Amino acid sequence: MKPVEQRWPDDLADRYRKAGYWRGETFPAFLRARAAERPEATAIVDGDRSWTFAELHRRAEAHAAGFLALGLSPGDRVVVQLGNVAEFFSAVFGLFRAGLIPVYSLPAHRLTEVAHLARRSEARAYIAGADYDGFDYRMLARGLKAEASDLRHVIIAGDAEEFVALDDCTGDASSLPGDPDPSSVAFLQISGGSTGLPKLIPRTHDDYIYSFRASNEICGVTENSVFLIALPAAHNFPMSSPGHMGALYAGARVVLSPAANPEAAFPLIARERVTITGLVPPLALLWMQTAPTAGHDLSSLEVLLVGGAKFLPEAAKRVRATLGCRLQQVFGMAEGLVNYTRLDDPDDIVVGTQGRPISPNDEVRVVDDAGEPVADGESGYLLTRGPYTIRAYHDDPAANQRSFTADGFYRTGDVVRRLPGGYLEVLGRAGDHINRAGEKISAEEVEDHLLAHPCVFDVAIVSMPDAALGERSCAFVIASEAGLKASSLKSWMRRRDIAAFKIPDQIVFVDRFETTAAGKVSRKELRARLRRDFLIQNGDMAQ
């Protein structure tokens, strides 16, 4: 079995420890501490169920002993595919306590993705719910056993049928080993790209706990906060920015929503007096559209974090007016670097930037095509390294060669502009720029213009090959009112005094966008849809 590790050069590791970023904390230790300090405080709310910190700790310890009793050994990897249910936490903290390494999989993943994660991680076990959101994961587990040769155990929350029931997977906690090394890998997160199969990201106890501990300070999370998990709990954003791990670390209450739509989330906000949550931009738009007429009391909501993709300024401006809360923009990645706008930032910073890094020791480079630094205010490719940014993916030499410089900077693939004060404005992914007859077009810039139209609910710009232009642009538009025409939308854009080459060559009206498993707009699927549904024999596209 290949070792799972994440190492920083000794001089940097010493610097991070001396600065107090890495404190030698572990996941089992922090849960044990909260259970001792706040035993009767509510930790988890899942529908009609609620667990105190003492109950969560007890369940995690029992599962830890049960996992080891099955024959798993510290250091073994376990794929976890659980939805937004309380068992996610007892299982994951149980794995941490047993010295096992969770490999996170999203509920939307199917056999192709889960088998890839299991094979790449050499997983010995798979934990899933019997069913979630209408899908039977026991069926997936049967296929997985045939696809992943190292897999020995399947553990199911709910009706396990022929597999091991999570409720039965318990044991005597007195037999458990000591806490893991804080510098060891706590879990394997998955890369957030929208193309290809996920890469595995080894995160250590020290580096990850620092990221959400510092996020708590930036986002104002205390033991009095109530954090709503609207996005999938296994995704990096709702886990650590500041996420459910930050909330539990602070001794706060975590409320699980079975879905991120307003119909599921708004009643929970009203009932549990939720103070903070995080969304990706398409969901933030939906919440803002629905809130004025939903009839739910959202007045407890103090902070909405929006991340996962750029939140365009025209949408960001509307958050306070529609939801009555402060906006914090978040720009980060599962590989490490996270940027936030601050709660006391002026409106132009909150609306127009994606924040600045968590740590004074987050090193940021913005470089040109030749890898040379560009001046502040100029666009370039973002590179970074720091106390919670990884130095390598697990077991992926080709990706490591592409993604990391010789001196350990991670090539994020984002195009940004650095502004005064270290704030970053995200201009898009490197692949999201359209090269139209030699003119570089930022998809996000054009999207922001279109989003300002009163009848446009959401928009996504993608490129298509063109024999004459090299690439041409297509705008997929979700209209908020019937009757909007492509011709009138183009005319409206021309009146905004922008370069003619930025006006979309084609506009296609759709009812929805295809999204990734994490809820982001999938430009890959939009391009495929463009080729499949909107091309006709002579190569022209429908307006």
C-alpha positions in Angstrom: 0.0 0.0 0.0 1.4 3.4 -1.0 2.0 5.7 2.0 -0.3 8.7 2.3 1.7 11.7 3.4 1.9 15.5 3.0 5.3 17.1 3.8 6.5 20.7 3.9 10.2 21.6 3.9 11.6 21.7 7.4 12.3 25.4 7.4 8.7 26.2 6.4 7.2 23.7 8.9 9.3 25.3 11.7 8.1 28.8 10.6 4.4 27.7 10.7 4.8 26.1 14.2 6.6 29.1 15.6 3.9 31.4 14.2 1.3 29.4 16.0 -0.5 28.2 12.9 0.3 24.5 13.6 -0.5 23.8 17.3 -0.3 20.0 17.3 -4.1 19.7 17.4 -5.9 16.7 16.1 -9.5 16.0 15.1 -10.1 13.4 17.9 -8.6 15.7 20.5 -10.7 18.8 19.6 -14.0 16.8 19.7 -13.0 15.3 23.0 -12.3 18.8 24.4 -15.6 20.1 23.2 -17.5 17.1 24.7 -15.8 17.9 28.0 -16.4 21.6 27.9 -19.9 21.6 26.5 -21.3 18.1 27.0 -25.0 19.1 26.9 -24.8 21.7 24.2 -26.3 20.7 20.9 -23.7 19.8 18.3 -25.8 18.3 15.4 -29.4 18.8 14.3 -30.7 16.4 11.6 -34.4 16.8 11.2 -36.1 15.7 14.4 -32.8 14.3 15.8 -30.3 16.2 17.7 -27.0 15.1 19.3 -25.1 16.8 22.0 -21.3 17.1 21.9 -21.2 14.3 24.5 -23.4 12.1 22.4 -21.4 12.8 19.2 -18.2 11.9 21.0 -19.7 8.7 22.5 -20.9 7.6 19.1 -17.6 8.4 17.4 -15.6 6.4 20.0 -17.9 3.4 19.7 -17.7 3.4 15.9 -13.9 3.8 16.1 -13.7 0.6 18.1 -16.1 -1.1 15.8 -14.1 -0.2 12.7 -11.0 -1.7 14.2 -12.9 -4.8 15.3 -13.8 -5.5 11.7 -10.1 -5.9 11.0 -9.2 -2.4 9.7 -5.9 -1.1 10.9 -4.7 2.5 11.6 -3.6 4.0 8.3 -6.2 2.2 6.2 -8.3 4.3 3.9 -12.1 4.3 3.9 -14.3 5.9 1.2 -17.1 7.8 2.9 -20.2 8.6 0.8 -22.8 9.9 3.2 -25.2 12.7 2.6 -26.2 15.5 5.0 -27.1 13.2 7.9 -25.9 12.9 11.4 -24.1 9.6 10.7 -21.7 11.5 8.5 -20.2 13.0 11.7 -20.2 9.9 13.9 -18.6 7.9 11.1 -16.0 10.5 10.2 -15.0 11.3 13.7 -14.9 7.5 14.4 -12.5 7.1 11.5 -10.3 9.9 12.9 -10.3 8.3 16.3 -9.3 4.9 15.0 -6.4 6.4 13.0 -8.2 5.5 9.7 -8.2 7.9 6.8 -11.5 9.0 5.3 -11.6 9.5 1.5 -14.5 11.9 0.9 -16.9 11.2 -2.0 -19.9 13.3 -2.8 -23.5 12.0 -2.8 -23.8 12.7 -6.5 -20.9 10.5 -7.4 -21.7 7.2 -9.0 -19.7 4.0 -9.6 -17.2 5.5 -12.0 -16.1 8.2 -9.6 -16.3 6.1 -6.4 -14.4 3.2 -7.9 -11.7 5.6 -9.1 -11.4 7.0 -5.6 -11.3 3.5 -4.0 -8.7 2.3 -6.4 -6.5 5.3 -6.2 -6.6 5.4 -2.4 -6.4 1.6 -2.1 -9.4 1.8 0.2 -10.1 -1.1 2.5 -13.7 -0.1 3.3 -16.7 1.9 2.0 -19.3 3.7 4.1 -22.5 4.9 2.6 -26.2 5.3 3.5 -28.7 2.8 2.3 -30.3 5.4 0.1 -30.2 9.2 -0.2 -32.1 11.5 -2.4 -33.7 8.6 -4.2 -30.6 6.6 -5.0 -29.7 3.2 -3.6 -26.1 3.1 -2.6 -26.2 -0.6 -1.7 -26.5 -1.2 -5.5 -23.4 1.0 -6.0 -21.6 -1.0 -3.3 -22.2 -4.3 -5.1 -20.6 -2.9 -8.2 -17.8 -1.3 -6.2 -16.7 -4.6 -4.7 -16.1 -5.9 -8.2 -14.2 -2.8 -9.3 -11.9 -2.2 -6.3 -9.7 -5.2 -5.5 -8.5 -3.8 -2.1 -12.0 -3.3 -0.7 -12.8 -5.7 2.1 -15.8 -4.1 4.0 -19.0 -2.3 3.1 -20.7 -0.5 6.0 -24.2 0.9 5.5 -26.1 3.5 7.5 -29.7 2.2 7.5 -31.0 -1.1 6.1 -27.7 -2.7 5.3 -29.1 -5.9 3.7 -26.1 -8.2 3.1 -23.6 -5.6 4.3 -22.4 -4.4 7.8 -24.9 -2.0 9.5 -23.2 1.1 10.8 -25.4 0.9 13.9 -23.9 -2.5 14.6 -20.4 -1.3 14.0 -19.5 -0.5 17.6 -17.0 -1.7 20.2 -15.2 -1.0 23.4 -13.6 2.4 23.3 -11.1 1.5 26.0 -9.2 -0.5 23.4 -8.6 2.4 21.1 -5.1 3.6 20.2 -3.8 7.1 21.2 -4.4 10.1 19.1 -2.7 10.3 15.7 0.4 12.4 14.9 -0.8 16.0 14.2 1.4 16.2 11.2 0.0 13.0 9.7 -2.7 12.9 7.0 -6.2 13.2 8.5 -8.2 12.6 5.3 -8.1 12.6 1.6 -10.2 15.4 0.0 -11.1 15.4 -3.7 -10.1 18.0 -6.2 -12.8 20.4 -7.2 -12.3 20.6 -11.0 -15.2 20.2 -13.4 -13.3 18.0 -15.9 -11.8 14.6 -15.5 -11.8 12.3 -12.4 -10.9 13.8 -9.0 -7.4 13.9 -7.7 -6.8 13.0 -4.1 -5.7 15.8 -1.7 -3.9 14.7 1.5 -4.7 17.1 4.3 -3.0 16.9 7.7 -4.6 17.5 11.1 -2.3 20.5 11.7 -2.8 22.3 8.4 -6.6 21.8 8.1 -7.5 22.6 11.7 -5.5 25.9 11.3 -7.5 26.7 8.2 -10.9 26.5 9.9 -9.7 27.9 13.2 -8.5 31.0 11.4 -11.7 31.1 9.3 -13.7 31.2 12.5 -11.9 34.4 13.5 -12.5 36.0 10.1 -16.1 35.0 9.9 -17.1 35.7 13.5 -18.0 32.1 14.4 -18.4 31.5 18.2 -20.1 29.0 20.4 -23.3 31.0 19.9 -23.3 30.6 16.1 -25.6 28.2 14.3 -24.2 26.9 11.0 -26.4 25.5 8.3 -25.0 22.8 6.0 -26.8 23.4 2.7 -24.2 22.1 0.3 -22.9 18.5 0.6 -21.2 18.0 3.9 -18.2 16.2 2.3 -17.4 19.2 0.1 -14.5 21.3 1.2 -16.3 24.6 1.2 -19.1 23.7 3.7 -16.5 21.7 5.7 -13.9 24.3 6.4 -14.8 27.8 5.2 -15.5 28.0 8.2 -17.9 25.2 7.6 -19.2 22.5 10.0 -15.7 21.7 11.2 -15.1 25.3 12.1 -18.5 25.4 13.9 -17.9 22.2 15.9 -14.4 23.5 16.8 -16.0 26.6 18.2 -18.6 24.6 20.1 -21.4 25.9 17.9 -24.5 24.1 16.6 -24.5 22.5 13.1 -27.9 22.1 11.3 -28.1 19.7 8.4 -30.3 20.5 5.4 -31.2 17.6 3.1 -31.0 19.9 0.1 -29.8 23.4 -0.6 -33.0 24.7 -2.2 -35.1 27.3 -0.4 -37.9 24.9 0.2 -35.6 22.7 2.4 -33.3 25.4 3.9 -35.6 28.3 4.7 -37.8 26.4 7.3 -34.6 25.2 9.0 -33.2 28.8 9.1 -36.4 30.0 10.7 -36.8 27.0 13.2 -33.1 26.8 14.3 -32.3 30.5 14.1 -29.4 29.8 11.8 -26.8 32.6 11.8 -24.4 31.6 9.0 -24.3 29.4 6.0 -22.5 29.0 2.6 -23.7 28.7 -0.9 -22.4 28.5 -4.5 -23.5 31.3 -6.8 -26.4 29.6 -8.6 -28.0 28.8 -5.3 -27.4 32.2 -3.9 -29.3 33.6 -6.9 -32.2 31.2 -6.2 -32.3 32.1 -2.5 -32.4 35.8 -3.4 -35.2 35.3 -5.9 -37.3 33.2 -3.5 -36.8 35.0 -0.2 -39.1 38.0 -0.7 -42.2 35.8 -1.2 -41.2 32.6 0.7 -43.0 33.6 4.0 -40.2 32.3 6.3 -38.5 34.3 9.0 -34.8 34.6 7.9 -34.0 37.5 10.3 -31.5 35.4 12.3 -29.2 35.0 9.3 -26.2 37.3 9.8 -23.7 36.1 7.2 -24.0 34.4 3.8 -20.7 33.1 2.4 -20.7 32.7 -1.3 -17.9 30.7 -2.9 -17.0 27.7 -5.1 -17.1 30.0 -8.2 -17.0 33.7 -8.7 -20.0 35.6 -7.5 -20.6 38.3 -10.0 -20.9 41.9 -8.8 -24.4 42.5 -10.1 -25.6 39.6 -8.0 -23.4 40.4 -5.0 -25.0 43.8 -4.7 -28.4 42.3 -4.1 -27.6 40.1 -1.1 -28.3 42.5 1.8 -31.5 43.9 0.2 -33.0 40.4 -0.5 -31.7 38.3 2.4 -31.1 40.9 5.0 -27.6 39.7 5.9 -24.0 40.5 5.3 -22.2 38.9 2.4 -18.7 37.4 2.6 -17.1 36.3 -0.6 -15.0 33.3 -0.4 -12.4 32.2 -3.0 -10.6 29.0 -2.2 -9.7 25.5 -3.2 -9.6 22.1 -1.6 -5.8 22.1 -2.2 -5.4 25.0 0.3 -5.5 28.7 -0.2 -8.7 30.4 1.0 -9.5 34.1 0.6 -12.3 36.0 2.4 -13.7 39.5 2.2 -13.8 40.7 5.8 -17.0 41.6 7.7 -15.8 45.2 8.1 -14.7 45.7 4.5 -16.4 48.5 2.6 -19.1 47.5 0.1 -16.9 48.0 -3.0 -14.5 45.4 -1.7 -17.2 42.9 -0.7 -19.0 43.3 -4.0 -16.0 43.6 -6.3 -13.4 41.2 -5.0 -13.1 37.7 -3.8 -11.2 38.6 -0.6 -7.7 38.3 0.6 -5.8 35.2 2.1 -6.4 33.8 5.5 -2.8 33.9 6.6 0.1 36.4 6.6 2.2 33.4 5.5 0.1 32.7 2.4 2.5 33.4 -0.4 0.7 34.6 -3.6 2.3 35.0 -7.0 0.5 36.4 -10.1 2.4 35.5 -13.2 2.3 35.8 -17.0 2.5 33.0 -19.6 6.3 32.9 -19.1 5.9 32.5 -15.3 7.2 36.0 -14.6 5.4 38.2 -12.0 3.0 40.8 -13.2 2.4 44.2 -11.6 -0.5 44.6 -9.2 -3.6 45.4 -11.1 -2.6 43.3 -14.1 -4.2 39.9 -14.8 -2.2 36.7 -14.5 -2.2 33.2 -13.3 -2.4 32.6 -9.6 0.3 30.5 -7.8 0.4 30.0 -4.1 2.0 28.2 -1.2 1.5 28.4 2.6 0.7 26.7 5.9 -2.4 24.9 4.6 -1.7 24.6 0.9 -0.6 21.1 -0.1 2.7 20.3 -1.8 1.5 17.3 -3.7 -1.5 15.2 -4.7 -1.6 11.5 -3.5 -0.1 9.0 -6.0 -0.4 11.2 -9.1 3.1 12.1 -10.5 1.8 13.5 -13.7 -0.6 15.9 -11.9 2.1 16.9 -9.5 4.4 17.8 -12.4 1.7 20.0 -13.9 0.4 21.5 -10.8 3.4 22.4 -8.6 6.5 24.5 -9.3 10.0 23.3 -8.4 9.9 25.6 -5.3 6.5 24.3 -4.1 4.0 26.8 -5.4 0.6 25.4 -6.4 -0.6 26.4 -9.9 -4.2 27.0 -9.1 -5.4 27.4 -12.8 -7.2 30.7 -11.8 -6.7 34.0 -13.6 -6.7 36.8 -11.1 -5.9 40.5 -10.6 -4.2 41.5 -7.3 -5.6 44.8 -5.9 -4.4 47.1 -3.1 -4.4 45.4 0.3 -3.7 42.0 -1.2 -7.3 41.5 -2.3 -7.9 39.3 -5.4 -10.4 39.7 -8.1 -11.0 36.4 -9.9 -11.3 36.8 -13.7 -12.0 33.2 -14.3 -10.3 29.8 -14.9 -7.5 29.8 -17.4 -9.6 27.6 -19.6 -12.7 29.9 -19.3 -11.1 32.7 -21.4 -12.3 32.8 -25.0 -9.7 33.6 -27.7 -11.9 35.2 -30.4 -9.7 36.2 -33.4 -6.8 37.0 -31.0 -9.0 39.0 -28.6 -9.1 37.4 -25.1 -12.5 37.6 -23.6 -13.2 36.9 -19.9 -16.3 34.8 -19.5 -17.0 36.2 -16.1 -16.8 39.8 -17.4 -19.4 39.2 -20.1 -21.6 37.2 -17.7 -21.6 40.2 -15.3 -22.8 42.5 -18.0 -25.6 40.1 -19.0 -26.6 39.6 -15.4 -27.3 43.3 -15.0 -30.2 42.9 -17.4 -33.5 43.0 -15.4 -34.9 39.9 -17.2 -31.7 37.7 -16.9 -31.8 35.4 -13.9 -28.5 33.6 -14.6 -26.0 33.2 -17.4 -22.9 31.2 -18.3 -20.5 31.9 -21.2 -18.7 29.1 -23.0 -16.5 28.9 -26.1 -16.9 26.8 -29.2 -14.3 26.2 -32.0 -14.8 28.4 -35.1 -12.9 27.9 -38.4 -12.6 31.7 -39.0 -12.3 33.1 -35.5 -10.5 30.3 -33.7 -13.2 30.4 -31.0 -16.6 32.1 -30.7 -18.7 32.7 -27.6 -22.1 31.4 -26.7 -24.2 32.7 -23.8 -26.5 30.2 -22.1 -29.2 32.4 -20.4 -31.8 31.6 -17.9 -34.5 34.3 -18.3 -36.5 35.5 -15.3 -39.3 36.7 -17.6 -40.8 35.1 -20.7 -40.3 36.7 -24.0 -36.7 37.8 -23.8 -35.1 37.6 -27.3 -31.5 37.1 -28.2 -31.6 40.1 -30.6 -32.9 42.5 -27.9 -30.3 41.2 -25.4 -27.5 41.8 -27.8 -28.8 45.3 -28.5 -29.0 46.0 -24.8 -25.3 44.9 -24.4 -24.2 47.2 -27.2 -25.6 50.2 -25.3 -23.3 49.3 -22.3 -20.3 50.7 -24.2 -18.2 47.5 -24.3 -16.1 46.2 -27.0 -18.1 44.6 -29.8 -16.0 41.4 -29.7 -17.3 40.8 -26.1 -20.9 40.6 -27.2 -21.8 36.9 -27.4 -21.8 35.5 -30.9 -24.7 33.2 -29.9 -27.3 33.3 -27.2 -29.2 30.1 -26.2 -32.1 30.3 -23.7 -32.3 27.3 -21.3 -34.4 26.4 -18.2 -31.4 25.3 -16.1 -27.7 24.7 -16.1 -25.9 21.4 -15.8 -23.8 21.4 -12.6 -21.0 19.5 -11.1 -21.4 17.2 -8.1 -20.5 20.2 -5.9 -23.3 22.4 -7.4 -21.0 24.6 -9.6 -22.0 25.3 -13.2 -20.4 22.7 -15.4 -18.9 24.5 -18.4 -17.8 21.1 -19.7 -21.4 19.9 -19.9 -22.6 23.2 -21.4 -20.1 22.9 -24.2 -21.2 19.3 -24.8 -24.8 20.5 -24.8 -23.9 23.2 -27.3 -22.4 20.7 -29.7 -25.2 18.1 -29.2 -28.3 20.3 -29.2 -27.6 23.6 -30.9 -25.4 22.8 -33.9 -27.0 22.2 -37.3 -25.6 20.8 -40.5 -23.9 24.0 -41.8 -22.2 24.6 -38.5 -24.4 27.5 -37.4 -26.0 27.7 -34.0 -29.5 28.6 -33.2 -30.0 32.0 -31.5 
